[in-house]
Every structure is written in structure tokens, then in C-alpha cells.
Amino acid sequence: MKLSFCLLLLVFNIQLYGQSPKADSLQNLLQKTKDDTNKVGILVDLAMEYWSSEPEKTLEYAKNAMGLSGKLTYFRGQARSYQVFGVYYWQKNDYVAALENYSKSKDIFESIHDKNGIARAICNMGIVYGEQGNYSQALDNYLQASTIFSELGDQSKIASTYNSIGNVYKNQKNFEEALISYKKAQSIWLKLNDKKSIAGSYINIGSIYTKQKKFPEAILNAEKALKLFEDFHDSNGQIICHNNLGEIYFQKQQYPEALSHYEKSLLINDKFQSKRLMITAYNGLGNVNTRLNENAKAISSYQKAKDLALATGVRPALQQAYEGLATVYGQVNDFSNAYHFQKLSTTLKDSIFNAENASKMTNLRLHYETEKKLSEIKLIQKEKDLGYATRNTAVLGLLGGLLVLGLAFNRQRLKVRKNRELNEVQQALAETEIRNRLEKEQQLMAELEFRNKALTTHTLNLIQKNGILEEIRQTVSLTLKTGQKDENTPLFSKLINLIDYSFNLDRDWDEFKMYFEGVHKDFFIKLKKENPELSGGELRLCALIRLNLNLKEAATLLNISPDSVKTARHRLRKKLNLPEESNLTDYLMSV
């Protein structure tokens, strides 16, 4: 779902939300304009009028604009046409083609020294990087663009950049920072009275409140956005608002209201034909009908979501559809289909999980290599400093010897020779000491690298094991609902296989403690000495906090809910007698 549509204001200062009176006006103007640079601008503006409602028209007008720009040798028109191509391919989720066209646009704008065009191209590339999950590159692009827009004094573009940064934070699940960025963008748009951008900001702010379970605020923002989109006759925005409201009411367990919004979403989308938005609505209908025990309707909705997700390649939505089908088929005692879709769901979920873990491991490796290089630089600098000190000592000794030689050359000749030899011995000893120190530090770095890798591997094993145990719990729950007790049923077979697999991954907390203290020496001894009343479970929680794991990761390792982790952290603070202004993580880092 493309919630970042309002970011495309960075492309052109025109209407971006579906068919409007402006499109009719541009069509009339197009018929009266001769083939010149003004006509190129009209074609580009028309192309951008249709990107969200009729994207094929966007492509048609962009091709016409590019052709005319080529005939006129109009570089700015070519750059703007490339940006429209980028928008079209972005809308189609063809990120490679989108980046290629944005890059061509940027190159042309640079050649004609158009700073505004350069910044727009950079920011639009940031949108693509963000949707690809390359968040650091996306933020870097937004900061570059923001600097240029600030130099130009363009408040509207600065607001859009804040909105873009909010999207990145949202994708990283940093909801507080996302909300701050969205509200900064909205405050600027309110001052500018840019109602179309304000509508987009209401959707983004409402989505954050939904994540935070602040449902009244979420509903208020979604309804404000819906009202504005209805005024604009924007189908894309209306569909998104109805899907969001359906999800909010589903989480509030107000199922009739949720059904109503999902059905309205599909009704509007019947003409708009956004497959991704249809998938969201069908999965939502499946969830609601499952809770209402409308099993036939739930199966039909999940099947439609599955078929569309397979066609578009939306893997998370496909996994949700598989999981929903497994649940519903289990409720109607169709165990063959229940097992089939549960297996598909588990396989796809593992695939997505493994991809996320691979990304985490890559980030850990890059972080480690960076710190290792910094340590090597410090050691080299230290060695140079010691070398300079030794050289200076030798020079001072030589000067002293020459001074003595000048005062009493004959009497001090032998003494000067001895002093020189002594300095050489001292320098040799200093160099030997440097080499020994470097070898020892390299050995310690290698040992620390090994222990860090062992601790990371062991922690990931525990997370995977607890994930499997959670799946076992869900399978047992589904089996108990069906009432089947024959051990040859597919669900029981799956349960046995999962338990066997869990045994193969098993690592107890004593092994975790061994790896942990290999990196954080005497952590448990010091902590227990200062706080002898701490239990074994509380010591484990202290270790996880020391590793700087978030609530969800700690909950998975401890096999409890994130809320239970919050409660445990609160009790731990009391046992440690920490004052309110003290930070629990900072305290454990200092142990």
C-alpha cells in the first residue's frame, strides 16, 4: 500500500489525486497550444494528473512530452518527462526502472544547473530506496534534498521531505519519531493551506496511532482524511481510508463497522482496480468473517486475497491469506486443507523470517567490521606516537652528549659512547614492547570477535527455537479446537515434527550464560553481589537488556508477551532500587 503518495508533490506542484477540473482545463489548453515548450509542460502536467487514477494515461502523456522535448532539444522537458516515467514505474512497483528514470532526470537537471529539479529527483529516489528497505540510503537522500530545499526557501518541499523521513521511521517501527516527522510536515502544510497534502498527512498520522493502539485518535484522523478525499473525488485515497478504518474497527472488535468499511473499499476499487488495495480488503474481510464464524465467506475472501497476492508477488499478504485459510479450514474440520495451507504459511513465514535474519546478520557484520577498522587505526596511531616519543628521547640524549662533549671532550668521550649505546638499547626495548603489545591486542580482538559471533549465533538460535515453540502452541490450540485425537492426523504429525526440530535447536540458559560471560566478564557475579535478592529469571532479563534487545526480541527469548516484559522490567527497577530519573539500560551497561 503506497501511503507515501503525498511525497510526489516533490515532482511537480500540481494536483496528484485523481481526475479533477484541472485535467479538463489542461485538455482544452492542449488543443489550442502549438508544438513548443509550453505544450511540453502541459503534457507533463496532464500526465501527473492521472498517475493515481489512470496510470496508463500517465505513460501515454509522458511519451508524448518526451518526444516533443526531443524534437525541440528542450532539456528541462526531457528531465521532467523522465521524472514522470519514474512515477509511473514506481506506481507499478518496478523499482529498477523507476530508479533508472529518476537518475536520468537528475543528470539532466545537473547539466542545466537546476537545483530544484536535482532535489526533486534525489527525493523521489529516496522514496524508492525506502520501499526497497534501504533505509539508510533513503534518509541520506532526504537529507541531501532537504538541504537544497532549505537553500531555495521552498517550505512545501521541506514539508514533503519531513513526510518522507516519517515514512522511513515508520517502516523501521520507530513510531514516536515517525509521528514527530509527520506532524512537522502537517504543520507546514496547514500554514500553506495545502489541503491535498493535509489529507495525506491525516492518513499517515492515523496509521501511527493505530500501531500505538490509540484508536480514538486513529479514527479521528482517518475520517478527516476520508472527508477530504471524498471532496477531491480521489478513489485511491478513499480506498486507503476505508481499509484503514476497517483494520481499526477489527482491532476494536467492532466487526459490523469493520465489514462495512472493507466492503466500501472493494466497491470503490471495482473501478479503480488497485490489486494491492484489494488484497488488503479481502484479507480484512477474511479476518472479520472468521471471528464471526462465517466460514464460507471467510474462505472465499482469503482465496481471493491469495490469488491476487500470487499474481502481484506480495509475500506478506500471501502468508496472511495462507494462515487465514488454515484457521478457517480447521474450524470446519477440513483437516487436509488446513494442514496444506498451514504448511504453506509456515514455509513462507520462515522464508520471510530468514531474509530478515540475513539482513540483521549483515548489519551486525558491517557494524563489527567498522569498529574493528577504527580500533586498528587507533593502534596504528598509538604506535606512531610511541615511535615519535622514542625518537625525541634519542635526539635529546644526543644533544646532551654533544653538550658534555663540548665541555670536556677528552674526559667524556667514553661516557658519551656508553650513553649512546644505552639509548639504542632503550629504543630496542621500546620497539619490542610495542610489538608485544600489538600482538596481544590483536589476539584479544580475535578472541572478542569469536565470542561476539558465538553469542550472536546462540541468541538467534534461541529466538528461532522460541518461534517454533510458539508455532507448536498454535498447532496444539488448533488441534484442541477440532477435537481430533488420532495421532495419525496431519496436525499431530506436524506437531511431532515441530517438537523433534525444537529438540535439535535446544540450548539451555547455562550455555547462553557461558557465551554471555565470555563477552561480558563477571557480569552475573557483580550483579548478584550488589543485588543478592535477584532471581534466575531476573538475571536472564538483565542479560537481555544488557544486549540491548527490544521488547519483542526479549519476549520471544523469554517466551512471554511484550507487556509481560514491560512488567518484569518495572519490577526489576524496584529490586535494583533505581530512582525514577535513572535509566535501567544505562545502569546495566555500567555493571
Protein Blocks (a to p, Z undefined) as FASTA:
>chain_A
ZZklmmmmmmpccdfebjafklmmmmmmmmmpccdfklmmmmmmmmmmmmmmmmmlmmmm
mmmmmmmmmmnopaklmmmmmmmmmmmmmmnopaklmmmmmmmmmmmmmmnopaklmmmm
mmmmmmmmmmnopamlmmmmmmmmmmmmmmnopaklmmmmmmmmmmmmmmnopaklmmmm
mmmmmmmmmmnopaklmmmmmmmmmmmmmmnopaklmmmmmmmmmmmmmmnopaklmmmm
mmmmmmmmmmnopaklmmmmmmmmmmmmmmnopaklmmmmmmmmmmmmmmnopaklmmmm
mmmmmmmmmmnopaklmmmmmmmmmmmmmmnopaklmmmmmmmmmmmmmmmmmmmmmmmm
mmmmmmmmmmmmmmmmmmmmmmmmmmmmmmmmmmmmmmmmmmmmmmmmmlmmmmmmmmmm
mmmmmmmmmmmmmmmmmmmmmmmmmmmmmmmmmmmmmmmmmmmmmmmmmmmmmmmmmmmm
nopabfkbmklmmmmmmmmmmmmmpccfklmmmmmmmmmghklmmmmmmmmmbcfklmmm
mmmmmnopafklmmmmnopafklmmmmmmmmmmmnopafklcfklmmmmZZ
